[in-house]
Amino acid sequence: MKWIIIVLILLFIALQMKMWAGDGSFSEVNQLSNAVDSQRLENKKIKERNDSLAAEVKDLKQGLEAVEERARSELGMIKKKNETFYQIIEDKVNR
């Protein structure tokens, strides 16, 4: 009977060690849970960015106003003959 109690105690200790320090331990589960939360947050940010880009693509495909705005802001194009385009170049030496 004494040996059975000793074996059960050793088995209990071994199972406790696995629960606290082995694979699937509390600390590992907590770490994985934090990693999942972090990945979900990153996925949410990327999804918002993708939605924004999809809306911009849709706007560019459907309307001329978005194309005109892009041409003016990114390419420096003008619409009317009497408009004047000014480009200001900053001096990098004085910075």
C-alpha positions in Angstrom: 0.0 0.0 0.0 2.9 2.3 0.8 4.3 1.9 -2.7 1.0 2.7 -4.4 0.8 6.0 -2.5 4.3 6.9 -3.5 3.6 6.0 -7.2 0.4 8.1 -7.1 2.3 11.0 -5.5 5.0 10.8 -8.2 2.4 10.6 -10.9 0.6 13.6 -9.5 3.8 15.6 -9.4 4.6 14.6 -13.0 1.2 15.7 -14.2 1.5 19.0 -12.3 4.9 19.6 -13.9 3.4 19.1 -17.3 0.5 21.4 -16.5 2.8 24.2 -15.3 5.9 23.8 -17.5 5.3 21.4 -20.4 3.6 21.6 -23.8 0.1 23.0 -23.4 1.0 24.6 -20.0 -0.8 27.6 -18.6 2.0 29.9 -19.6 2.1 28.6 -23.2 -1.7 28.8 -23.6 -1.5 32.4 -22.3 1.3 33.3 -24.7 -0.6 31.8 -27.6 -3.7 33.6 -26.6 -1.8 36.9 -26.6 -0.4 36.1 -30.0 -3.8 35.4 -31.4 -5.2 38.7 -30.1 -2.2 40.6 -31.6 -2.8 38.9 -35.0 -6.5 39.7 -34.9 -5.7 43.4 -34.3 -3.2 43.4 -37.2 -5.7 41.6 -39.4 -8.3 44.2 -38.5 -5.9 47.1 -39.5 -5.1 45.4 -42.8 -8.7 44.7 -43.5 -9.5 48.4 -43.0 -6.7 49.4 -45.3 -7.9 46.9 -47.9 -11.4 48.2 -47.7 -10.2 51.8 -48.1 -8.1 50.8 -51.2 -11.1 48.9 -52.6 -13.3 52.0 -52.2 -10.6 54.1 -53.9 -10.3 51.7 -56.8 -14.1 51.6 -57.2 -14.2 55.4 -57.1 -11.5 55.6 -59.7 -13.3 53.2 -62.0 -16.7 54.8 -61.7 -16.1 58.6 -61.5 -14.0 61.1 -63.3 -13.8 63.4 -60.3 -11.4 61.0 -58.5 -9.3 60.6 -61.6 -9.2 64.4 -62.0 -8.2 64.9 -58.3 -5.4 62.4 -58.6 -4.1 63.9 -61.8 -4.1 67.3 -60.2 -2.5 66.3 -56.9 0.0 63.6 -58.0 0.9 64.6 -61.6 0.5 68.4 -61.4 -2.0 68.5 -64.3 -4.3 71.5 -64.8 -7.9 71.5 -66.1 -8.5 74.9 -67.7 -6.4 76.9 -70.1 -6.2 79.9 -67.9 -4.9 77.9 -64.8 -1.3 78.3 -63.9 0.6 75.5 -62.2 3.2 76.5 -59.6 5.7 74.0 -58.2 7.6 75.0 -55.1 10.9 73.3 -54.6 12.3 73.5 -51.1 16.0 74.0 -50.6 17.5 71.0 -48.8 20.7 72.8 -47.8 18.9 75.1 -45.3 17.1 72.3 -43.5 
